[in-house]
Amino acid sequence: MKWLTLNDIKDQLRIEHDYTDDDAILTRYGNSAEATVLNITGRTFDELKAMNPTGEDAIPPDLFEATVMLVTESYQHRSPASMQQLYVIPCGFDMKIKPYIRLATAGQ
């Protein structure tokens, strides 16, 4: 993972840090969530870090929160969904990630 840590994920999910049974799946969800944010925004990790309004060498705080939202959804709803039981990503995710989405790339 580039910006999430297992401790970040466990804090979000309220999992004790010494509980390690789910570490592999949490890492997989973390990697997937980070890749999703990069894919949706159309930006690189370094580009996102450069957009941090705090000036810290990290992604913007709202993108960090959007990423842990994705991990939470994956972890809490890891079973296949049926038509009667569909889950959507919380609307807060869209609001947090939308300002960072690249609208066009050079040469298009």
N, C-alpha and C positions, 0 to 999 in steps of 0.2 A: 504494500500500500504506500502511496506517495504522501498523502496528508492525513489519513486516519491512522490511529493506533488501536490495538486491541483494547487498551484502557479507555480510549475515547468511546469505543463502541459499547464496552461493558458499562460505562457510566450512563450512556444513553438508555440502555436496556435494563438498567438497575440489576446487573449481574455482578456478583462478588468477583473481585479481581483474582482471587485464588481458585475460582472454579474454572477448570481448563477443559472440561469435556466438550464444549462447543467451540473451542478456539479455531479449529480447522474450518468449520462452516462460517463462523463470524469473519474470518479472514477472507474466505471466498466471497461472502456478501460485501465486504468492504472493498475488495478489488473490483467487483462488478459495479458497485455504486459509483466508485471513482471513474471507471470507464464510461459509465452512462453519463455522468456530468460532463466529461470531456467530449463525448460524442454529441450530446445535445447542444452544448455551447459552440462546438466547432473550434475550440481553442486548445492550446497546449497547456500543460501544467505551469510552465514558466510565464505564459501570457496571463493566466489567471492570477498568479502571484503578483505580477506587475500591476494588476488592477485593484489590489488591496488598498482601500482608502486609509487604513491605519498606518501604512508604510511598513508593516511587518513583513518579513520574508515568509509569507504563508498565503494561502488562498483567502479571498474575502470571507469574513465571518458568516455571511448569509449563504455562501456556497458550501461552507463547512456544514452548516445546519441542514441544508438541502441534502447533502450526502448522507448524513446520519439518519435523515428521514427515510431515505431509500433502504438503508440497512435495516431499520426498524420494520418497515413494511415487509421486506424479504424474510426476516426472522419470524415475525408474528404470523405471517400468512404463507408459510412454506409448503403447504399442501396444495395439490391441484384444485382449482376453482371450478365450480359448476355454474350453470346459468343462474341458479338461485343464490349463489354465494360468490359474487364478483366483488373485488376490492379495487379501489382506485387510489392512486397516490394522493395524499392530502393536498388541498388547493394551495396551501402555504408553499409547497414545493415549487409550483409554477411561479408564484410571486417572487420567490427567492432567486430562481435561476434565470428568469426572463431577461433581466438587464444585461446579462453576460453573454447572451446568444449572439454569435456572429451573424449578421444579416446578409452579408455578401463577402465573397473572397475576391482578391485581386485577379483581374483577368476574366471575370465573368460578365 
